């Protein structure tokens, strides 16, 4: 196979893919051997007809399309890689006359990632984000640490209160009939958490250890299980144990338990420094978002429809995957929201356009600024990705395949481009 570029204009490339005569003949014979089992010709058992007989009956080109499809399965991606093109749509492939013993030449036309001249990406004006950590933030963090060190203690001398955790058995019925998912044993329920349907937890406040409580509730009209939505239910509930949360004092002892410092004052100073560092990182992230928004606003472009449609499909796919993690089907979600998939796609279109246009702008800035990524930077990117998903860099590299390592390189280049635009911005 040989790929030869003919032209590149208006975000389209045109090139030829040439297959040597013997290469095409081999593919054609392979197609014959695979397809002949489905062909019946009088005088021959099914699947045993000679190739010449089949071609005489159905035409000399009967196996050409199958042979070309087989060859293109590997040849087209290889040609795209050889030409270093990033295609964004399906190709138009045209074949000339195929003659026995001659090379086969295909002409391919396909849309590629747009190359544009980005006019405004240096000196963009953005509003400064500046967070200052004060006593309020430090106290909130201390309370978070305090809560993380809390212990649970069984209560035996009083009834359950809001905020307590109760250990319960429960069995739910509707019109006296048990329903799926309506029962449990030794279940830990924190009162006031909103974990159960509205009204359930409130009716356990005031219950004592060992009490049997008949909890009467009505499932919300928009409850995810349609067979339960809007129906009244009764839960026979047994309270086995009541637990309350005991918080440690915020003092020197807590500070020494959770840090290398001996006093609360030292610990608070360290907390303040770390919280300010995190706040500075958040501020920088906010300003980078602002500069990217400004880049988008200052450089209006018309993205190819194929890229926008592809992004919308990605957004639908992401939604479906996120719902699946929650045990929800996309069709059910659409019913609850009262939308069709077409309506969701239309609502997603403005965001899809913004994402696509921003990607076009960034990739062209990378090209204009000759931004590259070193092997070490790509390795660091893979390592960070691997750590996020609890894998080794070697596992990630093996999983994505050598040909897809380029996407980690593109991530590094994109981050460097954003950093460049941010550093060149004017902060007011």
QUIQUIBEL-V944258 format. One line per field, one symbol per residue. ss: DSSP state (2 for helix, 1 for strand, 0 for the rest). phi: phi as a letter, one per 20 degrees, with the letter a starting at -180 (. if undefined). psi: psi as a letter, one per 40 degrees, with the letter a starting at -180 (. if undefined). Layout:
ss=???
phi=???
psi=???
This chain:
ss=01111111100111111110222222222222222222000000000000222222220000022222222222222222220000100001111000000001111111110000000000001100000000222222222222220011110000000000111111111100111111111111110000000000222200000001111111000000000000011111111111111100000222222200000222222222222222222222222222222222220000002222222222222222222220000222222220002222222222222222222222222222000000222222222222220000222222220222022222222222222222220110
phi=.cdcfebbblmcdcbddddfgfffgffffffgffeffeddcgncfgndffgfffffedofegdfffffffffgdffgfffffelddecbfeedcdffedgndfdddddcbfcgfdcefecbdmfecefdbddecgffffffffffgffdfcecfdcdbefcgnfdddcdbcecclndfcfmecacleecefnemfefgnffgfefnfdgnfdceedccfgfegfeffdgmefccdfcdeebcccedeffebfffgffdbeeecfffffffgfffffffffffffffffffffffgffecfcdfggffffffffffffffffffffemdeggfffffemceffffffffggfffffffffffffffgffelfccfgfffffffffffffdmcegfffgffengfefgfffffffffffffffffefeee
psi=hhhhhdihiffiihiihhhiddddddddddddddddeehhhheiiheehidddddddeieededddddddddddddddddddefigieiiihhhhahhhheiihhihhhihihhhihhdheifhhihihhhhhaddddddddddddddeiihhhheeiihiheihihiiihiihfehiiheeiiifhhhhheeediihddddeeheiiheihhhhhihiidfidhdeeheiiihhhhhhdihiihhhiigaddddddeaeididdddddddddddddddddddddddddddddddddeghihihdddddddddddddddddddddefhidddddddefiidddddddeddddddddddddddddddddefhihiddddddddddddddefiiddddddddideedddddddddddddddddddeihh.
